[in-house]
Amino acid sequence: MEKAYELFQKLPDDLKREVIDYIEFLLERKAKKKQGRLRLTWKGALKEFKDKYSSVELQHKALEWW
């Protein structure tokens, strides 16, 4: 880390700003990946219709209702 800081200090101000922007971009990208996990909170929400419709029909109905 000390080496990175030493190199950073040698950069002109405009390049320092670019480095900071890039670091912020990397942090945002990492945060977005963590938020992207699939949640199955809807699982079982259509179980009341399982006797009335097949699974394919339920898929189509769910899209219509959505």
C-alpha positions as CSV (number, residue, x, y, z in Angstrom):
1,M,0.0,0.0,0.0
2,E,2.8,2.4,0.7
3,K,4.2,1.9,-2.8
4,A,0.8,2.7,-4.3
5,Y,0.5,5.9,-2.2
6,E,4.1,6.9,-3.2
7,L,3.2,6.5,-6.9
8,F,-0.1,8.3,-6.4
9,Q,1.7,11.3,-4.9
10,K,4.0,11.5,-7.9
11,L,1.0,11.9,-10.3
12,P,-0.1,15.3,-11.6
13,D,-3.4,16.5,-10.2
14,D,-5.5,15.6,-13.3
15,L,-4.3,12.0,-13.2
16,K,-4.9,11.8,-9.4
17,R,-8.5,12.7,-10.1
18,E,-8.7,9.9,-12.7
19,V,-7.3,7.4,-10.2
20,I,-9.9,8.5,-7.6
21,D,-12.7,8.2,-10.2
22,Y,-11.5,4.7,-11.2
23,I,-11.4,3.6,-7.5
24,E,-15.0,4.9,-7.0
25,F,-16.1,3.1,-10.1
26,L,-14.6,-0.2,-8.8
27,L,-16.3,0.3,-5.5
28,E,-19.7,0.9,-7.1
29,R,-19.3,-2.1,-9.4
30,K,-18.5,-4.3,-6.4
31,A,-21.5,-3.0,-4.5
32,K,-23.8,-3.6,-7.4
33,K,-22.7,-7.2,-7.7
34,K,-23.6,-7.9,-4.0
35,Q,-27.1,-6.4,-4.5
36,G,-27.8,-8.6,-7.5
37,R,-28.5,-11.8,-5.7
38,L,-31.7,-13.6,-6.6
39,R,-34.4,-13.5,-4.0
40,L,-37.3,-16.0,-4.1
41,T,-39.7,-14.0,-2.0
42,W,-42.5,-14.8,-4.5
43,K,-42.0,-18.5,-4.2
44,G,-45.3,-20.3,-3.6
45,A,-47.3,-17.1,-4.2
46,L,-49.4,-18.9,-6.9
47,K,-49.9,-22.2,-5.1
48,E,-53.7,-21.5,-4.7
49,F,-53.9,-21.9,-8.5
50,K,-51.9,-25.1,-8.9
51,D,-55.1,-27.3,-9.2
52,K,-56.7,-24.9,-11.7
53,Y,-53.7,-24.3,-14.1
54,S,-50.6,-26.3,-15.3
55,S,-47.2,-24.8,-14.5
56,V,-46.9,-23.4,-18.1
57,E,-50.4,-21.9,-17.8
58,L,-49.4,-20.4,-14.5
59,Q,-46.3,-18.8,-16.1
60,H,-48.5,-17.2,-18.7
61,K,-51.1,-16.1,-16.2
62,A,-48.3,-14.6,-14.0
63,L,-47.0,-12.6,-16.9
64,E,-50.6,-11.4,-17.7
65,W,-51.1,-10.3,-14.1
66,W,-47.8,-8.7,-13.8
